Structures are given as structure tokens and as C-alpha cells.
Amino acid sequence: MHPVSGLTARTAVLSAVMVGVTLAAIVLALNTFAKYREAVGYLADRQAQVLVTTSRLLQQSEGMVASTAMLLLADDHLARRQAMFEIADRKEWIGRLVEDLAEFRKAPEQFDAIYDARDRLVANLETLDALVEERIDLRLQLERQALPDVPTLAQLARVESGIAEVIRAARTLTTELSVAVGFHLAAAREEAQQRVRSLADETQRSAWLLKASGLAALLAVLATVLFIQRSVVGRLSRLELALRCERPRPEEIDVQGRDEIAKVARTVHRYVDRINHNEQRILTINRELDFLASHDALTRLHNRRYFERALAEGAESLLAGDYCAAMIDIDHFKLVNDLHGHAVGDRVIVQVAALIRDGLPDGALLARYGGEEFAALLPGVDMEAAHECLERIRQRVADTPTLVEVGEVAVTVSIGLAPRLPTGGFEHSLKAADESLYLAKRRGRNRLVLRPPRATDPSAETP
């Protein structure tokens, strides 16, 4: 794998960039505070120190507004924790600055309003933090859902309403804190306005640098989030969507890339392809089993069970018209097996079955009835037409040596034919056809013997 092609390596690079930008912002902030302290030390007289302290106190109180905005706009837990960290930091700084200012002005009771406003504002922001945390969790839950969940949406709406209420209270508390700090700032501003101007300029430059650093850190976070969304979450979502189908198709699974997710996708692709292949094999086997349940495996004709069931199920319609029954048997088939083996015998059965099937009219019911014996029912066919059809089949088998002549044995068939009898059903006609077949065997084979519908033994033969 390429050194930077894996998700781990790319994530490490982005994390290193984000940490570097954050450290740079921290260093810049520390440097700014160092310059700030140096400038304060430069202001030797008491009023300048009071002004600086008061200015910083106002800056921290106003920074609470920015921290509140960061907390409100946080779209993940990292941004939320960063905002709360800044709020806690500002709370501590406000306390320190108030203590410093109290030492200079020697009137501690004048700062109770600042402490009170600060503590109530921080408590308010902690409540806001809990609501923002719940909102982030609900939005992540909605993003993972294929369809928005109505209860989740309702809960999110309630959270948004609570956030709005807390924000309104925060605005009031922020205003109170600013007013309380502004009182002291106004008192000190007139005394040290000229001396602090240069310090204000330096502070402004540092603020821009801090904002630039913060923006860079934000861009690094956004780049990381975008990378995770595009390279991890998005691809996993597409993979999950492809696998959610009842029958996943391998071509719908994205296997592009060389990272860890691509490896997983290729593995899943192979498994899906293998599962689909096995499923097709099972379906093919099931179709074959269904076919073999009603067909003979060797000749692909219907088997005896299907033949008899079809006669029973179609008895009503068949009995409404005329029909003929025939039994066909391959002559000297045992001799074919004895001389040439069962493989040749099977080939003879297949070839004879094909000749019989091709010679029968449409609508005829044909089945392999036994080893080398076939049964046929010809509905809607009279005796004369059935006789002509079966005689052509017999003659074709006898005249096709290239297909059925096996060494010393020329394969022929004997046929017994019977019409619909005045009494009885199909089984009586089949029995009569079987008796006619027996007579054909006794009279020399390779012949068709038919039984007319009347007379005790009315058999006639056609050599």
C-alpha cells in the first residue's frame, strides 16, 4: 500500500495539521498575553494599571458572547467542548481580573454585581451546553436513518425551543455583565485613555491574529470532518445501502481505492458474488429436481408417475372426446445391453425416444413407462390416423440404421394400439394396448398390432 493511501495515514496527516494549527494558535495566544503583561508593566502609574485591568475584564465579559455563539454553532462534540473550555477559561479570567481591580480600587463591594452576573451566565451556558449536546446527538441519529424518525424530529424541535429560551436569558445576563464591567471601565477610561491607546492597537492586532488562527483551526476541523464524511461515512453508507437490498448485486458495490474500506468492499464484493453464484446453482438444482420429479432423466420425456397423474387430472376433458392409447417397446433391448453395454443401451433409448416424440402429433401425451417401454395417449385422434402415425414411427425407427443399428442388432420397435373402449377409462385402453403389444412381440416384433373397439380378439396387424 502507498504510504499515504490508507485511511489511517491520511487521518494522521489531517490530525497533525489540526494539532499544528491549534498549537500555533495557543502559542500566538500565549505570546499575545505575554506582550499584554509587558505593556501593563510599562504603564507604571496606578491609573494605567486600573485601565488595563478593567479593559481586560470587559474583553473577557464580551468574549462570553463569542463563546456563547461558538457553543450555539457547534455541530459536533469537539467544537462544543472547545467552546465550554473557552467559557470556563473566561470565567476564571473574569474572577482574577476582578480581584486585581479590587486591589487597585479598594472597594470590593462594588464588584459583587460582576461576580453575580458572571456566575449566573456560566450556569446558563452550562444549561445551553447540555441542550447543544443533545441536539448534536439527535442530528447524528437522523443522519444515520434512511428516513427521518418523527419522534426524533419532535424531540429535536423541543431541544431547539429550549436552546432559544436559554439564548434569550444568556443575552440578558451578558448585558448585565457588560454593564457591570462597563461601570468600572468608564471610571478608568478618562484617567488613562491616552496611555492605553497604544496598548489597544497592539491588542487589536493580536486579536486579528488569534481570529486568523482560530479560522485556520476551524478550517482544519472542517477539512477533517469533510474527509471523514466523504472517505469514511459516505462510502460506508453506500456500501450499507448496496447490502440492504434483498439480493445485493456485486456491480453495485464500490470497490474503488486502495485503503481499508476498499479492501472491505472487495471482500464483501467477493462474498456477495459467491453467494449469488451459489444461489443460482441452488435455483438450477431446484429446477432440475422439479423437472426430474415429472420427467425421465435419460430421455427427458415425462415419467410414468406424471403420465398417470396427467390422465387422472385431465380425465373429464379427455373423456369428452375420442382418443387412442399406444404402448411401444424396443425389440431385443436386453441383447443390445448384453452385447454392447448399458451406455450403448442408454443411447439407443434416447434416440428411439426422440424419434417417437418427433413423430407424434401435437397434444399427444408421451412418457417413458418402463425401462425400454413407452406409453402414449393421442387425444382427439381416431383409430385410422393413430395407426398411420404410429406406423410411420415404427418404419422410421427400422429405417434409421445410422442412429439405431448396433452391430449385429438392428434396433426396431413393437407397438400395441387400442382405441377408446366402450366401457372403462384410460387404464382399460392402456391395458388393451399392452395386450396388443404382447401380440406384436409374439408375432415376430417390428410390427404394429391394433385392437378394434369390438370383438373378442379382433386384433389386426401391420407388418
C-alpha positions as CSV (number, residue, x, y, z in Angstrom):
1,M,0.0,0.0,0.0
2,H,1.2,3.5,-0.8
3,P,2.5,5.3,2.4
4,V,-0.4,7.9,2.4
5,S,-3.1,5.8,0.7
6,G,-4.6,4.3,3.8
7,L,-7.3,5.9,5.8
8,T,-5.1,5.7,8.9
9,A,-2.2,7.6,7.3
10,R,-4.5,10.3,5.8
11,T,-6.3,10.7,9.1
12,A,-3.0,11.1,10.9
13,V,-1.9,13.7,8.4
14,L,-5.1,15.7,8.9
15,S,-4.9,15.3,12.7
16,A,-1.3,16.5,12.6
17,V,-2.3,19.6,10.6
18,M,-5.2,20.3,13.0
19,V,-2.9,19.9,16.1
20,G,-0.2,22.1,14.5
21,V,-2.7,24.9,13.8
22,T,-4.1,24.6,17.3
23,L,-0.7,24.7,18.9
24,A,0.2,27.7,16.7
25,A,-3.0,29.4,18.0
26,I,-2.1,28.6,21.5
27,V,1.5,29.9,21.1
28,L,0.1,33.0,19.5
29,A,-2.4,33.5,22.4
30,L,0.4,33.0,24.9
31,N,2.6,35.4,23.1
32,T,-0.3,37.9,23.0
33,F,-0.8,37.6,26.7
34,A,3.0,38.0,27.3
35,K,3.0,41.2,25.3
36,Y,-0.1,42.3,27.1
37,R,1.6,41.8,30.5
38,E,4.7,43.6,29.2
39,A,2.6,46.6,28.2
40,V,0.8,46.6,31.5
41,G,4.2,46.6,33.3
42,Y,5.2,49.5,31.1
43,L,2.3,51.5,32.3
44,A,3.9,52.5,35.6
45,D,1.3,54.6,37.3
46,R,-1.8,53.3,39.1
47,Q,-4.5,54.6,36.7
48,A,-2.9,52.9,33.7
49,Q,-2.9,49.6,35.6
50,V,-6.5,50.1,36.6
51,L,-7.4,50.9,33.0
52,V,-5.7,47.8,31.6
53,T,-7.2,45.6,34.2
54,T,-10.7,47.0,33.5
55,S,-10.2,46.7,29.8
56,R,-9.2,43.1,30.1
57,L,-12.2,42.5,32.3
58,L,-14.5,44.0,29.7
59,Q,-12.8,42.0,27.0
60,Q,-13.4,38.7,28.9
61,S,-17.1,39.6,29.6
62,E,-17.6,40.4,25.9
63,G,-15.8,37.2,25.0
64,M,-18.6,35.4,26.8
65,V,-20.8,36.4,23.9
66,A,-18.4,34.9,21.3
67,S,-18.1,31.8,23.4
68,T,-21.9,31.5,23.5
69,A,-22.0,31.8,19.8
70,M,-19.3,29.2,19.3
71,L,-21.3,26.9,21.7
72,L,-24.5,27.6,19.8
73,L,-23.0,26.9,16.4
74,A,-21.1,23.8,17.5
75,D,-22.1,20.9,15.1
76,D,-20.0,18.2,16.8
77,H,-18.9,17.4,20.3
78,L,-15.3,18.6,19.7
79,A,-16.4,22.1,18.9
80,R,-18.8,22.0,21.8
81,R,-16.1,21.0,24.3
82,Q,-13.8,23.7,22.9
83,A,-16.5,26.3,23.4
84,M,-17.1,25.2,27.0
85,F,-13.4,25.2,27.6
86,E,-13.2,28.8,26.5
87,I,-16.2,29.7,28.7
88,A,-14.6,28.1,31.7
89,D,-11.3,29.9,30.9
90,R,-13.1,33.3,30.6
91,K,-14.9,32.7,33.9
92,E,-11.6,32.2,35.6
93,W,-10.1,35.2,34.0
94,I,-13.0,37.4,35.0
95,G,-12.5,36.3,38.6
96,R,-8.8,37.1,38.5
97,L,-9.3,40.5,36.9
98,V,-12.0,41.5,39.3
99,E,-9.6,40.6,42.2
100,D,-6.8,42.6,40.6
101,L,-9.2,45.6,40.0
102,A,-10.5,45.3,43.6
103,E,-7.0,45.6,44.9
104,F,-6.5,48.9,43.0
105,R,-9.8,50.5,43.7
106,K,-10.1,49.3,47.3
107,A,-13.8,48.8,47.2
108,P,-14.7,45.1,47.0
109,E,-18.4,45.6,47.4
110,Q,-18.5,47.4,44.1
111,F,-17.7,44.1,42.2
112,D,-20.5,41.9,43.7
113,A,-22.6,42.6,40.6
114,I,-19.9,41.4,38.3
115,Y,-19.4,38.1,40.2
116,D,-23.2,37.6,40.4
117,A,-23.7,38.2,36.6
118,R,-20.7,36.1,35.7
119,D,-21.8,33.1,37.8
120,R,-25.4,33.2,36.5
121,L,-24.2,33.5,32.9
122,V,-21.8,30.5,33.3
123,A,-24.7,28.4,34.8
124,N,-26.9,29.5,31.9
125,L,-24.2,28.4,29.4
126,E,-23.8,25.0,31.1
127,T,-27.5,24.5,30.6
128,L,-27.0,25.6,26.9
129,D,-24.1,23.1,26.6
130,A,-26.4,20.2,27.7
131,L,-29.0,21.2,25.1
132,V,-26.4,21.6,22.3
133,E,-25.0,18.2,23.2
134,E,-28.5,16.6,22.9
135,R,-29.1,18.5,19.6
136,I,-25.8,17.1,18.1
137,D,-26.7,13.6,19.2
138,L,-30.2,13.9,17.6
139,R,-28.8,15.2,14.3
140,L,-26.3,12.4,14.1
141,Q,-29.1,9.9,14.8
142,L,-31.2,11.5,11.9
143,E,-28.2,11.3,9.6
144,R,-27.9,7.6,10.2
145,Q,-31.5,7.0,9.5
146,A,-32.7,6.2,5.9
147,L,-36.0,8.1,6.6
148,P,-36.4,10.8,9.3
149,D,-37.9,9.5,12.5
150,V,-40.9,11.5,13.6
151,P,-40.3,11.2,17.4
152,T,-36.7,12.1,16.9
153,L,-37.7,15.2,14.8
154,A,-40.2,16.2,17.6
155,Q,-37.5,15.8,20.2
156,L,-35.1,17.9,18.1
157,A,-37.7,20.6,17.9
158,R,-38.2,20.7,21.6
159,V,-34.4,20.9,22.1
160,E,-34.2,23.8,19.6
161,S,-37.0,25.6,21.5
162,G,-35.1,25.1,24.8
163,I,-32.0,26.5,23.2
164,A,-33.8,29.6,22.0
165,E,-35.1,30.2,25.6
166,V,-31.7,29.8,27.1
167,I,-30.1,32.1,24.5
168,R,-32.6,34.8,25.4
169,A,-31.7,34.5,29.1
170,A,-28.0,34.5,28.1
171,R,-28.4,37.8,26.2
172,T,-29.9,39.4,29.3
173,L,-27.1,38.1,31.6
174,T,-24.4,39.1,29.1
175,T,-25.8,42.6,29.0
176,E,-25.8,42.7,32.9
177,L,-22.2,41.5,33.0
178,S,-21.2,44.1,30.3
179,V,-23.0,46.9,32.2
180,A,-21.4,45.9,35.5
181,V,-17.9,45.8,33.9
182,G,-18.6,48.9,31.9
183,F,-19.2,50.9,35.0
184,H,-15.6,50.4,36.1
185,L,-14.2,50.8,32.6
186,A,-15.9,54.2,32.3
187,A,-14.3,55.3,35.5
188,A,-10.8,54.3,34.5
189,R,-11.1,55.3,30.8
190,E,-11.0,59.0,31.5
191,E,-7.9,58.7,33.6
192,A,-5.8,56.6,31.3
193,Q,-7.2,56.9,27.8
194,Q,-4.1,58.3,26.1
195,R,-1.8,55.8,27.7
196,V,-3.9,52.8,26.8
197,R,-4.3,53.8,23.1
198,S,-1.1,52.1,22.0
199,L,-2.0,49.0,24.1
200,A,-5.4,48.9,22.4
201,D,-3.7,48.9,19.0
202,E,-1.5,46.1,19.9
203,T,-4.4,44.2,21.3
204,Q,-6.4,44.6,18.1
205,R,-3.5,43.3,16.0
206,S,-3.2,40.3,18.3
207,A,-7.0,39.7,18.1
208,W,-6.8,39.6,14.3
209,L,-4.0,37.1,14.5
210,L,-6.0,35.0,17.0
211,K,-9.0,35.1,14.8
212,A,-6.9,34.0,11.8
213,S,-5.5,31.2,13.9
214,G,-9.0,30.3,15.0
215,L,-10.2,30.3,11.5
216,A,-7.3,28.1,10.4
217,A,-8.1,25.7,13.2
218,L,-11.8,25.7,12.1
219,L,-10.8,25.1,8.5
220,A,-8.7,22.2,9.7
221,V,-11.6,20.7,11.7
222,L,-13.9,21.2,8.7
223,A,-11.4,19.5,6.4
224,T,-11.2,16.6,8.8
225,V,-14.9,16.3,9.1
226,L,-15.3,16.5,5.3
227,F,-12.7,13.9,4.8
228,I,-14.3,11.6,7.3
229,Q,-17.8,12.2,5.8
230,R,-16.6,11.7,2.2
231,S,-13.9,9.0,2.6
232,V,-15.4,7.0,5.5
233,V,-19.1,7.7,6.3
234,G,-20.2,8.3,2.7
235,R,-18.5,5.2,1.4
236,L,-19.8,3.0,4.3
237,S,-23.3,4.4,3.8
238,R,-23.1,3.5,0.1
239,L,-21.8,0.0,1.0
240,E,-24.6,-0.4,3.6
241,L,-27.2,0.8,1.0
242,A,-25.9,-1.8,-1.5
243,L,-26.1,-4.5,1.0
244,R,-29.6,-3.5,2.3
245,C,-31.2,-4.9,-0.8
246,E,-32.8,-8.4,-0.6
247,R,-30.4,-9.6,-3.3
248,P,-27.3,-7.4,-3.4
249,R,-25.6,-7.2,-6.8
250,P,-21.8,-7.2,-6.9
251,E,-21.7,-4.4,-9.5
252,E,-23.4,-2.0,-7.1
253,I,-20.6,-2.4,-4.5
254,D,-18.0,0.3,-4.9
255,V,-14.5,-1.3,-4.7
256,Q,-12.5,1.7,-5.9
257,G,-9.4,2.7,-3.9
258,R,-6.6,1.1,-2.1
259,D,-7.5,1.9,1.6
260,E,-9.0,-0.2,4.3
261,I,-12.7,0.4,3.3
262,A,-11.8,-0.5,-0.3
263,K,-10.4,-3.8,1.0
264,V,-13.5,-4.5,3.0
265,A,-15.7,-3.6,-0.1
266,R,-13.7,-6.0,-2.3
267,T,-14.1,-8.7,0.4
268,V,-17.8,-8.1,0.6
269,H,-17.9,-8.0,-3.3
270,R,-16.4,-11.5,-3.4
271,Y,-18.7,-12.8,-0.8
272,V,-21.8,-11.4,-2.5
273,D,-20.7,-12.7,-5.8
274,R,-20.1,-16.1,-4.3
275,I,-23.4,-16.1,-2.6
276,N,-25.2,-15.1,-5.8
277,H,-23.4,-17.8,-7.7
278,N,-24.3,-20.4,-5.1
279,E,-27.9,-19.1,-5.1
280,Q,-28.0,-19.5,-8.9
281,R,-26.6,-23.1,-8.5
282,I,-29.3,-23.9,-6.0
283,L,-32.0,-22.5,-8.2
284,T,-30.7,-24.5,-11.1
285,I,-30.6,-27.6,-9.0
286,N,-34.1,-27.0,-7.7
287,R,-35.4,-26.5,-11.3
288,E,-33.7,-29.7,-12.3
289,L,-35.2,-31.5,-9.3
290,D,-38.6,-30.1,-10.2
291,F,-38.1,-31.3,-13.8
292,L,-36.9,-34.8,-12.7
293,A,-40.0,-35.1,-10.4
294,S,-42.1,-35.3,-13.6
295,H,-39.6,-36.3,-16.3
296,D,-37.3,-39.2,-17.0
297,A,-33.7,-38.2,-16.5
298,L,-32.4,-40.1,-19.5
299,T,-34.9,-39.3,-22.3
300,R,-36.2,-36.0,-20.8
301,L,-39.7,-37.4,-21.5
302,H,-42.4,-37.4,-18.9
303,N,-42.2,-40.3,-16.5
304,R,-44.9,-42.8,-15.6
305,R,-45.9,-41.0,-12.5
306,Y,-46.6,-37.8,-14.4
307,F,-48.3,-39.7,-17.2
308,E,-50.8,-41.4,-14.8
309,R,-51.4,-38.1,-12.8
310,A,-52.0,-36.2,-16.0
311,L,-54.6,-38.8,-17.1
312,A,-56.3,-38.5,-13.7
313,E,-56.3,-34.7,-13.7
314,G,-57.5,-34.4,-17.3
315,A,-60.0,-37.2,-17.3
316,E,-63.0,-35.0,-17.6
317,S,-61.8,-33.2,-20.7
318,L,-60.3,-36.3,-22.3
319,L,-63.4,-38.3,-21.8
320,A,-65.4,-35.7,-23.7
321,G,-63.7,-36.7,-27.0
322,D,-62.1,-39.6,-28.8
323,Y,-58.6,-40.8,-28.1
324,C,-56.2,-43.8,-28.7
325,A,-53.7,-45.4,-26.4
326,A,-50.4,-47.0,-27.5
327,M,-47.6,-49.0,-25.9
328,I,-44.2,-49.0,-27.6
329,D,-41.3,-51.3,-26.7
330,I,-37.8,-51.6,-28.1
331,D,-37.2,-55.1,-29.6
332,H,-34.3,-57.2,-28.3
333,F,-33.2,-54.5,-26.0
334,K,-31.6,-56.9,-23.5
335,L,-29.5,-58.2,-26.3
336,V,-28.2,-54.6,-27.0
337,N,-27.2,-54.2,-23.4
338,D,-25.6,-57.7,-23.3
339,L,-23.6,-57.2,-26.5
340,H,-22.6,-53.5,-26.2
341,G,-23.1,-52.5,-22.6
342,H,-25.6,-50.2,-20.8
343,A,-24.0,-47.0,-22.2
344,V,-24.9,-48.0,-25.7
345,G,-28.3,-49.2,-24.4
346,D,-29.0,-45.8,-22.9
347,R,-28.0,-44.1,-26.2
348,V,-30.5,-46.3,-28.1
349,I,-33.3,-45.5,-25.6
350,V,-32.6,-41.7,-26.0
351,Q,-32.5,-41.9,-29.9
352,V,-35.7,-44.0,-30.1
353,A,-37.5,-41.7,-27.6
354,A,-36.6,-38.7,-29.8
355,L,-37.9,-40.5,-32.9
356,I,-41.2,-41.3,-31.1
357,R,-41.6,-37.8,-29.7
358,D,-40.9,-36.1,-33.1
359,G,-43.4,-38.5,-34.8
360,L,-46.4,-37.9,-32.5
361,P,-48.9,-35.1,-33.2
362,D,-49.1,-32.0,-31.1
363,G,-51.1,-32.6,-27.9
364,A,-50.1,-36.2,-27.6
365,L,-49.1,-37.3,-24.1
366,L,-45.9,-39.4,-24.2
367,A,-44.0,-41.0,-21.3
368,R,-41.2,-43.5,-20.6
369,Y,-43.3,-46.1,-19.0
370,G,-40.6,-48.6,-18.1
371,G,-37.0,-49.5,-19.0
372,E,-37.4,-49.7,-22.8
373,E,-41.2,-49.2,-22.9
374,F,-43.1,-46.1,-23.8
375,A,-46.7,-45.1,-23.3
376,A,-48.6,-42.6,-25.4
377,L,-52.1,-41.2,-25.4
378,L,-53.4,-39.4,-28.5
379,P,-56.5,-37.3,-27.6
380,G,-58.8,-36.3,-30.5
381,V,-57.2,-38.8,-32.9
382,D,-59.2,-41.6,-34.4
383,M,-58.0,-45.1,-34.9
384,E,-57.0,-44.7,-38.6
385,A,-55.0,-41.5,-38.0
386,A,-53.3,-43.0,-34.9
387,H,-52.5,-46.2,-36.9
388,E,-50.9,-44.1,-39.7
389,C,-48.9,-42.0,-37.3
390,L,-47.5,-44.9,-35.3
391,E,-46.7,-46.9,-38.4
392,R,-44.6,-44.1,-39.7
393,I,-42.8,-44.0,-36.4
394,R,-42.2,-47.8,-36.5
395,Q,-40.9,-47.6,-40.0
396,R,-38.7,-44.6,-39.3
397,V,-37.0,-46.5,-36.4
398,A,-36.4,-49.5,-38.6
399,D,-35.1,-47.4,-41.5
400,T,-32.6,-45.4,-39.5
401,P,-29.5,-47.6,-39.2
402,T,-27.1,-44.8,-38.7
403,L,-28.9,-43.9,-35.4
404,V,-30.1,-47.2,-34.0
405,E,-28.3,-50.1,-35.7
406,V,-25.8,-51.5,-33.1
407,G,-23.5,-54.2,-34.5
408,E,-25.4,-57.4,-35.2
409,V,-28.6,-56.0,-33.8
410,A,-30.8,-53.7,-35.9
411,V,-33.0,-51.9,-33.4
412,T,-36.7,-51.9,-34.1
413,V,-39.9,-51.3,-32.0
414,S,-43.1,-53.2,-31.5
415,I,-46.3,-51.2,-31.0
416,G,-49.6,-52.0,-29.4
417,L,-52.5,-49.7,-30.3
418,A,-56.0,-49.6,-28.8
419,P,-58.9,-47.1,-29.2
420,R,-61.2,-45.7,-26.6
421,L,-63.2,-48.7,-25.3
422,P,-67.0,-48.5,-24.9
423,T,-66.6,-49.4,-21.2
424,G,-63.8,-48.4,-18.8
425,G,-61.4,-45.5,-18.8
426,F,-57.9,-44.8,-19.9
427,E,-56.5,-47.7,-17.9
428,H,-58.6,-50.2,-19.9
429,S,-57.4,-48.7,-23.2
430,L,-53.8,-48.9,-21.9
431,K,-54.3,-52.4,-20.9
432,A,-55.7,-53.3,-24.3
433,A,-52.7,-51.5,-26.0
434,D,-50.4,-53.5,-23.7
435,E,-52.1,-56.8,-24.8
436,S,-51.7,-55.7,-28.4
437,L,-48.0,-55.0,-27.8
438,Y,-47.7,-58.5,-26.3
439,L,-49.3,-60.0,-29.5
440,A,-46.8,-57.9,-31.6
441,K,-43.9,-59.5,-29.7
442,R,-45.3,-63.0,-30.2
443,R,-45.8,-62.4,-33.9
444,G,-42.2,-61.5,-34.6
445,R,-41.7,-58.0,-33.4
446,N,-41.1,-54.9,-35.5
447,R,-44.8,-54.5,-36.1
448,L,-47.9,-52.7,-35.0
449,V,-50.9,-54.6,-33.7
450,L,-54.1,-52.7,-33.1
451,R,-57.3,-53.7,-31.3
452,P,-60.6,-52.5,-32.9
453,P,-63.3,-51.4,-30.4
454,R,-65.3,-54.6,-30.8
455,A,-64.9,-58.5,-31.0
456,T,-63.4,-60.9,-28.5
457,D,-59.9,-61.0,-30.1
458,P,-60.2,-58.5,-33.0
459,S,-56.5,-57.9,-33.3
460,A,-55.2,-56.9,-36.7
461,E,-51.5,-56.4,-37.5
462,T,-49.5,-54.3,-39.9
463,P,-46.0,-55.7,-40.7
